[in-house]
Amino acid sequence: MIPTVFIGYDQRESIAYHVLAQSIINCTSVPVAIAPLASRMLRNFDGQRDGTNAFIYSRFLVPSIADYQGWAIYCDSDMLLRDDLVKLWDLRDESKAVMVVKHDYHTKHRRKMIGTPMECDNADYPMKNHSSMILWNCGHPSNRVLTRDFVSESPGSFLHRFQWLNDDEVGSVPLDWNWLVGEYSHKPEANLVHFTLGAPCFSHYRKCDYAAEWHETKEDVTHALDKTTLMGAA
């Protein structure tokens, strides 16, 4: 089975999507399919009826997009992969409907996305950031309830706290697979870092932990584009 990685997509921070995708290409040892959750591709699904980004609800469409078969990974776009994605993929447990990092923290920062049109309060709430990286068991019977209509009509708190599932159907993966930049201390061996307060593409966060690696990966993206432009001009 080839892993499929669904990445949240918001035009306002589209570079973050491309950098995460490039980091997956750079780090992963097997072929992967990378799919953006862009509104237009989802028949203009209303993915932003509240919240700060355009994919706050579309992540819960992943099982239906996969036709309720197999497994898939969902990631917010403001992440950077630093280790082989196969290591996360190998953690799949067929008894679980989803597997996530079960964060238990209180934010150190009362505002996020500072200096951008998406700036907002950064409140604490139960299961905060659990749904920002999801290892989906799309074929699990309990996930069949996640139709487009069901997701559209369900409150955000219900979805982000996985309340359609029993507690024992929500599995856990190590913290290294959703390391919260700015909330947790710098950790050199973190596998997947999450710029949850704001990606390094925004000036306020350009020098945050792991930002140098993010910018290096961005150079991989833009260098490829520059070469393509030159070849086209020739």
Secondary structure, DSSP 8 states (H G I E B T S, - for coil): ---EEEEE--GGGHHHHHHHHHHHHHH-SS--EEEEE-GGGGTS--TTSSSSSTTTTGGGGHHHHTTT-SEEEEE-SSEEE-S-HHHHHTT--TT-SEEE-------S-SEESTTSTT-EE----TTTTGGGEEEEETT-GGGGG--HHHHHHS-HHHHHTTTTS-GGGEEE--GGGSEEBTTB---TT-SEEE-TT--TTSGGGTTSTTHHHHHHHHHHHHHHHHHHHHHHH-
